[in-house]
Amino acid sequence: MRRSRSSASIRRPCARLETRISVSLATIEFKGDRAGTRLIFTEQGAFLDDFDKTEYREEGSRAILEALAKEFEGELAST
């Protein structure tokens, strides 16, 4: 069976996906205190070219933390 050119190109990864533009290490700590639980978020990043910016990383991290907050709010509401 002959493969069409378009189906072969679909299986090839995009060159952009193979190029790393930044890397980061994020640490999330949960510490108990008198008021409840404190979350400490630390992220260290290395930017390998001019495509990624700290603002983009901050936006992504904020979205993740907001989603986590919604999960906790849902758990608190159901108890």
Secondary structure, 3 states (H helix, E strand, C coil): CCCCHHHHHHHCCCHHHHCCCEEEEEEEEEEEECCEEEEEEEEEEEECCCCCCHHHHHHHHHHHHHHHHHHHHHHHHHC
